Amino acid sequence: MNRPSIDELLRQVNSKYALAVLAAKRARMLSQEKLENQYPKGTKAVTVALQEIAQGKLQVEWGRKKP
């Protein structure tokens, strides 16, 4: 499984800070799920999160307050 380059990731997310926050939140969500069934053994949640960001599966919404 190849890791996406920082350039690919920054095309999806405009800021390195936003990228770090989004990847950390998604990796935390993935770590609570079972990854063994979907990905090869030894695949880290952060790697999966970064691949999802590079593929455009995740979007960032900034500035919205929770009701």
C-alpha positions in Angstrom: 0.0 0.0 0.0 1.6 3.2 -1.1 1.4 6.4 1.0 0.2 9.5 -0.8 2.7 12.4 -1.2 2.2 15.6 0.7 1.5 17.4 -2.7 -1.4 15.0 -3.4 -2.8 15.6 0.0 -2.5 19.4 -0.1 -4.5 19.4 -3.4 -7.4 18.1 -1.3 -6.8 20.1 1.9 -5.4 23.7 1.6 -3.5 23.7 4.9 -1.0 21.4 6.5 -2.6 22.1 9.9 -6.0 21.1 8.5 -4.5 18.0 7.0 -3.0 17.0 10.3 -6.2 17.6 12.2 -8.4 15.8 9.6 -6.0 12.8 9.4 -5.8 12.5 13.2 -9.6 12.6 13.7 -10.2 10.0 10.9 -7.4 7.8 12.2 -8.9 7.9 15.7 -12.3 6.8 14.2 -10.6 4.0 12.2 -8.7 2.7 15.2 -12.0 2.1 17.0 -13.2 0.0 14.0 -11.8 -3.3 12.9 -9.3 -2.7 10.0 -8.2 -6.4 9.7 -11.1 -7.3 7.4 -10.5 -4.5 4.9 -6.8 -3.9 4.8 -3.6 -6.1 4.9 -2.1 -6.9 8.3 0.1 -4.2 9.7 -1.7 -1.3 7.9 -1.9 1.7 10.3 -5.0 3.8 10.7 -3.1 7.0 9.8 -2.0 5.5 6.5 -5.7 4.6 5.7 -6.8 8.1 6.7 -4.2 9.8 4.5 -5.2 7.5 1.5 -8.9 8.4 2.0 -8.0 12.1 2.1 -5.9 11.8 -1.1 -8.8 10.0 -2.8 -11.2 12.8 -1.9 -13.4 10.6 0.3 -13.1 13.2 3.2 -14.0 16.9 3.1 -13.1 19.7 5.5 -15.6 22.2 6.8 -14.2 25.0 8.8 -15.9 27.8 10.7 -19.2 26.1 11.4 -20.4 26.1 14.9 -22.1 23.1 16.3 -25.7 23.8 17.3 
